[in-house]
Structure formats: structure tokens, C-alpha cells
Amino acid sequence: MTTTAFKEPVRQASSGAAARAPRRPGRLRRISLPYLLLLPALLLELLVHLVPMVIGIVMSFKELTQFYIRDWGTAPWSGLGNYQVSVDFDAPVGEALLHSFFVTVGFTLLSVGLCWLIGTAAAVFMQDTFRGRGLLRALFLVPYALPVYTAVITWAFMFQHDNGLVNHVLHDQLHLTDKPSFWLIGDNSFYALLTVSVWKGWPFAFLIVTAGLQNIPGELYEAAALDGAGTWQRVRRITLPSLRPVNQVLVLVLFLWTFNDFNTPYVLFGRSAPEAADLVSVHIYQASFVTWNFGTGSAMSVLLLLFLLVVTGGYLLLTSRGRRAADV
Amino acid sequence: MAPARSFLWLRRIFLTLLTGFVLVPVYVMVSSSLKPLADVSGEFHWLPSGLTVRPYIDIWSTVPLARYFVNSLIVAGAATVCSVVIAVFAAYAVSRYDFRGKRVFTVTVLSTQMFPGILFLLPLFLLYVNIGNATGIALFGSRGGLILTYLTFSLPFSIWMLIGYFDSVPRDLDEAALVDGCGPLKALLRIVVPAAVPGIVAVAVYAFMTAWGEVLFASVMTNDTTRTLAVGLQAYSTLNDVYWNQIMAASLVVSVPVVAGFLLLQRYLVAGLTAGAVK
């Protein structure tokens, strides 16, 4: 960016400011400057998020199959056809989408719950200093730091039927199962996915809750101790309530990340996930890029977007913290 | 205020179990990467039948790992640098100026982060193809297209976090610099940026990790020459044999730099996340 660029007004905040501009030459520059600073971010957001979103909505009203992909503008309109197909729960496409939606909701609730529980417990237990705490803390961050695909590939190896660690431990060593189970196909795949998701996700909760704990003033604990409160009472009466604002943000972020997660199921199962672990994002990917029906895929995406908007909006309204975050 | 005995016992049990849960995959990755192929193809054993570094030599020739590595490095590096620079400007504008549309901007940018990547994938794929057809700029399949995509992934979070950081730098400091005749850009670079280094490091770490670990866009938007590690690692298992020992060796090679970097810089990331989430 050059200094001459700053002199070009991008937009004027008000006519009054423009009228005063000649008297104070720096004035106009001050008004346009913030917009210039924002320009790169704005252009990128437009190109990668906003324009594609509009295209996505347009696409969802078109009959967009592989024949039209080269020049998608010429694809015939289908009105609400794609939506009708997506929400016709008696027909195969709609039924599969509904199933996938319920799987995703169940998976997300369990995963977020477990991540939150484990992360909070670890953070609370490690609030006081003890020998080896630093080492343990670094270790606990490893799952978060590992690139998703290497972590998930390792878990995929552990879940292998013939040469995996999980079957070796459950069957050969502990004799808990009659015969080695399949983990990456069939009903067990749900638990395999959940395990990987929790393993990868809980350290984030740990990180955020640990940060939140640092903001609790020590005097609160001292006062409680003087009043004769025991360790557990201090945890229940001081630590957990003080974490409320942190938890409200944490749970929302975990929810959105888990609900939209594509990487974990995709690396674990490949392009088409088993029915029991068919998350919506992979489902839409498959509807679009495997069966080549981009119109239906887009309609499904828009429905997903509406659902997330409603849930997030409702959540933000319910939590006062959210209202503050929204006005930044 | 010694903790209660029940608390100490529960802590010991819980932390031991959790350590086991965290470490088992790490152990599997390390030990399997040192096993001969016959050992990883058969029944699992906790201890390798014989140690070998062969997988670490073979990974480079079984698939073009070095090329994937370079691609990932270029894509993630460029996305990180660009997203940090752009986020610094945007956050400075939001933190220091009042202007019309400020709220709309921050809310829009933040809310794009809640949408699933799959929502942008199809349209972006078409948009890149169309831009390519119309202008001859190859975005689809190129590293440039991927860089562009990735840098917006981390942008909303980076902007949000840096606004918090910049707000914590006293306004008097850069206003004094302005009075002394510095331009706004100079004030930003001389005063605000140095004071917000932890936040900027945190943002950079986050951006790099996001780009290094992304799978969805990498799997659709790359071709043979631009493929990144996220997609490239799957190539070890397309053959008749699945070279699990090589997959694990390659996974380790790919992970060690990121994990080491993260652990070194995690102080900053934690501080940054705190500023963002707790405030």
C-alpha cells in the first residue's frame, strides 16, 4: 500500500465530515483509512465466503448435474425441487439425509459432552502445582497439536480388524469379545468415530478451561477456606460457577467444530462413511462429488446452514455472554 | 489448604488413565514406524519383533513425500504470512477507529466461521473453475487457490483475537506517535505491533496449524503436482499392500515439526485464546 492510496476516499462517513474536510486536510484521510485497512480482509471474505454462499444458494435452485458443471449458469432451474428431494423423508435421498442428521446430532452431543467433561476435569485437577505438572500439560496438548490426518490415520490403524491394537487388547489380551470386531464398518464405527473425536477434541476444552481458571481470584479460595469449605466444596461452589462465561463460549465453539467436522470421518472411513457414522458434512460431500448431484448437495448445505443459524442464534440469545460477543 | 485425600486419589487415577489414553496412539505411531512390514501386517504386538529404520528411508520413494511436504510448506507458510498481515490491518482498523459498518463487518467475518466448510466447497470449486476459464488464472488445482482458501479460514479468528490484543495496548501510546508526526501505518508498525507480539505469534501458530491439517479442500482442489500432505499420506494405502509402518513413519515425520513448534509457542497460543475466550 502506498501513501497516495490513502488519499482516495473509499466511502465517506457523513456529508458533514466531507464539508469540514477542506479545513482539516487530515480529516478525509482519517475517514477512509479504516476502510482501506479493512479492504484486503473484506475482498477475501467476499471471494471465499460471501460470493460462494450466494452461488451456493443459487445452485440449490438449479438442476446441477455433471453435464452442466462446466458452465453451471446454463443449468435448468428446478425451483424447490432439490429441497423437496432433500426433505422427502419417505424417499431414499431424504431418508438418508434425515438419518445422517440424527447421527450427527447424537455424535455431536456425546462428543462435546465428553470433551468438555474430560477437559474440565483435567484442568481442575491440574489447577494446583504438583511435580510433573508441566510435563503432563505439554503431553496433553499433543493430540491438539498433531495434524488431524496423522492422528486419524493412526487411529484407523489401531481399529484395523486383523492387525489393530484395539482388537488385540479387547480380544487377545482381555478376552472381552468372542471374536475380533469390525470397527470401521457396521455399527461399531460410531464408537470408533466418537473415540477419535474425543481424543482429538478434549485438549481444546482443557486449554480454554485452564485459561479460565487463571482468572479466578485467589482470595475467593482463601475466604472459602477460612469459612471451613473443603476441597470438593471449593470446586463445586467457586471453580465451576466461575467458569460459566468461559463454558458458554467453549461449548458453542466445540459444538460448531464437531457438528461441521469433515476431516475425522473422511480420513477414518474414506469417501463414504458407514451408515452408523454418516456425518452430514461427509454425506453432502458424497451427494455432490460422488453421485455428482451438486444441486441436491447445495440444497442440503443450505438446510444445514439454516439449522446452524437457528441453533446458534438461539444459543446466543440464551446466554448473555453471547450477546456481548455479538456486539464486539 | 492441602487438598482432601479423596481429591488426591481421584486426581491420581484420572490423570493416569488420561495419560494412557493420550499416549497409546503416540506409542503406536512411534513403535510401528520402526517395525518391519511383516510385523505391522500381522497380528498387533506391543513390542516390535525387530527394530528397523527402513520405513524412514522408504517413505520418500514409495510416494513423492518430499513434494507433498514442500507443497504443504508453501501453502501453509504463505497462508500464515498473508493472514497475519491482513488480520493485523483489519484488527487495527476495528480497534482504533469508529466507522460506519464496523459492527456489520465484525459480525459477518465472525459468523462465516460457524458455517461448515462443505457449504463453501462446491461453490468455490465452481467459482475457481469459472475464474480460470474467464481469465486464464489457474486457481483450481493450483497452490494459489488453496492458499487463498486457507488464509480466510484462519482470518476471522485471527482478527477477533488481535482486536482483543490491540485493545489492550493503551491508545495513548500510538496517539502520541501520531502527534509526533508518525503516519497511522508507522504508529501501527512501531508501537502497536511490537506490543501485541504474543497475540500475533498465537495467530500465526493457529493459522499455520489450520492450513497444515486441512483435508477437505486439499482433497478436492489439488492435482498430482500440488497435492499436500493431508491428501498425499493416503497414497501409501492405494496399493495391494498397506504399508502401515511407512504410513506411521511418514506421519511422524510430518507431525514432529508442527508438534515441536506448537509446544514451543503454546504459551502464546494459550495467552491468545484466553484473551479471546475469557474476556
Chai-1 contact restraints between the chains, C-beta under 6 A:
chainA,res_idxA,chainB,res_idxB,connection_type,confidence,min_distance_angstrom,max_distance_angstrom,comment,restraint_id
A,A13,B,R100,contact,1.0,0.0,6.0,A-B,restraint_1
A,L33,B,P184,contact,1.0,0.0,6.0,A-B,restraint_2
A,P34,B,A93,contact,1.0,0.0,6.0,A-B,restraint_3
A,P34,B,Y97,contact,1.0,0.0,6.0,A-B,restraint_4
A,P34,B,F99,contact,1.0,0.0,6.0,A-B,restraint_5
A,L37,B,F89,contact,1.0,0.0,6.0,A-B,restraint_6
A,L37,B,Y92,contact,1.0,0.0,6.0,A-B,restraint_7
A,L37,B,A93,contact,1.0,0.0,6.0,A-B,restraint_8
A,L38,B,A90,contact,1.0,0.0,6.0,A-B,restraint_9
A,L38,B,A93,contact,1.0,0.0,6.0,A-B,restraint_10
A,P40,B,I86,contact,1.0,0.0,6.0,A-B,restraint_11
A,A41,B,I86,contact,1.0,0.0,6.0,A-B,restraint_12
A,A41,B,A90,contact,1.0,0.0,6.0,A-B,restraint_13
A,L44,B,T152,contact,1.0,0.0,6.0,A-B,restraint_14
A,E45,B,V109,contact,1.0,0.0,6.0,A-B,restraint_15
A,V48,B,T149,contact,1.0,0.0,6.0,A-B,restraint_16
A,V48,B,T152,contact,1.0,0.0,6.0,A-B,restraint_17
A,H49,B,T112,contact,1.0,0.0,6.0,A-B,restraint_18
A,P52,B,F120,contact,1.0,0.0,6.0,A-B,restraint_19
A,P52,B,P123,contact,1.0,0.0,6.0,A-B,restraint_20
A,P52,B,L124,contact,1.0,0.0,6.0,A-B,restraint_21
A,P52,B,L127,contact,1.0,0.0,6.0,A-B,restraint_22
A,I55,B,P123,contact,1.0,0.0,6.0,A-B,restraint_23
A,G56,B,P123,contact,1.0,0.0,6.0,A-B,restraint_24
A,W72,B,L126,contact,1.0,0.0,6.0,A-B,restraint_25
A,F125,B,R11,contact,1.0,0.0,6.0,A-B,restraint_26
A,A138,B,L263,contact,1.0,0.0,6.0,A-B,restraint_27
A,L141,B,Q266,contact,1.0,0.0,6.0,A-B,restraint_28
A,A145,B,V259,contact,1.0,0.0,6.0,A-B,restraint_29
A,A145,B,F262,contact,1.0,0.0,6.0,A-B,restraint_30
A,L146,B,S255,contact,1.0,0.0,6.0,A-B,restraint_31
A,P147,B,W212,contact,1.0,0.0,6.0,A-B,restraint_32
A,P147,B,G213,contact,1.0,0.0,6.0,A-B,restraint_33
A,P147,B,V258,contact,1.0,0.0,6.0,A-B,restraint_34
A,V148,B,G213,contact,1.0,0.0,6.0,A-B,restraint_35
A,Y149,B,V215,contact,1.0,0.0,6.0,A-B,restraint_36
A,Y149,B,A230,contact,1.0,0.0,6.0,A-B,restraint_37
A,Y149,B,L233,contact,1.0,0.0,6.0,A-B,restraint_38
A,T150,B,S251,contact,1.0,0.0,6.0,A-B,restraint_39
A,T150,B,V254,contact,1.0,0.0,6.0,A-B,restraint_40
A,T150,B,S255,contact,1.0,0.0,6.0,A-B,restraint_41
A,I153,B,I247,contact,1.0,0.0,6.0,A-B,restraint_42
A,I153,B,S251,contact,1.0,0.0,6.0,A-B,restraint_43
A,T154,B,P25,contact,1.0,0.0,6.0,A-B,restraint_44
A,T154,B,V28,contact,1.0,0.0,6.0,A-B,restraint_45
A,T154,B,M29,contact,1.0,0.0,6.0,A-B,restraint_46
A,F157,B,W244,contact,1.0,0.0,6.0,A-B,restraint_47
A,M158,B,V28,contact,1.0,0.0,6.0,A-B,restraint_48
A,N163,B,F44,contact,1.0,0.0,6.0,A-B,restraint_49
A,G164,B,F44,contact,1.0,0.0,6.0,A-B,restraint_50
A,L165,B,V28,contact,1.0,0.0,6.0,A-B,restraint_51
A,L165,B,F44,contact,1.0,0.0,6.0,A-B,restraint_52
A,H168,B,F44,contact,1.0,0.0,6.0,A-B,restraint_53
A,I208,B,A277,contact,1.0,0.0,6.0,A-B,restraint_54
A,A211,B,V270,contact,1.0,0.0,6.0,A-B,restraint_55
A,A211,B,L273,contact,1.0,0.0,6.0,A-B,restraint_56
A,A211,B,T274,contact,1.0,0.0,6.0,A-B,restraint_57
A,A211,B,V278,contact,1.0,0.0,6.0,A-B,restraint_58
A,G212,B,V278,contact,1.0,0.0,6.0,A-B,restraint_59
A,N215,B,V278,contact,1.0,0.0,6.0,A-B,restraint_60
A,A225,B,M1,contact,1.0,0.0,6.0,A-B,restraint_61
A,G230,B,A4,contact,1.0,0.0,6.0,A-B,restraint_62
A,T231,B,P3,contact,1.0,0.0,6.0,A-B,restraint_63
A,T231,B,A4,contact,1.0,0.0,6.0,A-B,restraint_64
A,T231,B,F7,contact,1.0,0.0,6.0,A-B,restraint_65
A,V246,B,V278,contact,1.0,0.0,6.0,A-B,restraint_66
A,V249,B,A277,contact,1.0,0.0,6.0,A-B,restraint_67
A,L256,B,M114,contact,1.0,0.0,6.0,A-B,restraint_68
A,N260,B,P116,contact,1.0,0.0,6.0,A-B,restraint_69
A,F262,B,L216,contact,1.0,0.0,6.0,A-B,restraint_70
A,N263,B,V215,contact,1.0,0.0,6.0,A-B,restraint_71
A,Y266,B,V215,contact,1.0,0.0,6.0,A-B,restraint_72
A,S281,B,P116,contact,1.0,0.0,6.0,A-B,restraint_73
A,S281,B,I118,contact,1.0,0.0,6.0,A-B,restraint_74
A,I284,B,I118,contact,1.0,0.0,6.0,A-B,restraint_75
A,Y285,B,I118,contact,1.0,0.0,6.0,A-B,restraint_76
A,S288,B,L122,contact,1.0,0.0,6.0,A-B,restraint_77
A,F294,B,L122,contact,1.0,0.0,6.0,A-B,restraint_78
A,G297,B,L122,contact,1.0,0.0,6.0,A-B,restraint_79
A,S301,B,L119,contact,1.0,0.0,6.0,A-B,restraint_80
A,L305,B,L119,contact,1.0,0.0,6.0,A-B,restraint_81
A,T312,B,M114,contact,1.0,0.0,6.0,A-B,restraint_82
A,V328,B,T106,contact,1.0,0.0,6.0,A-B,restraint_83
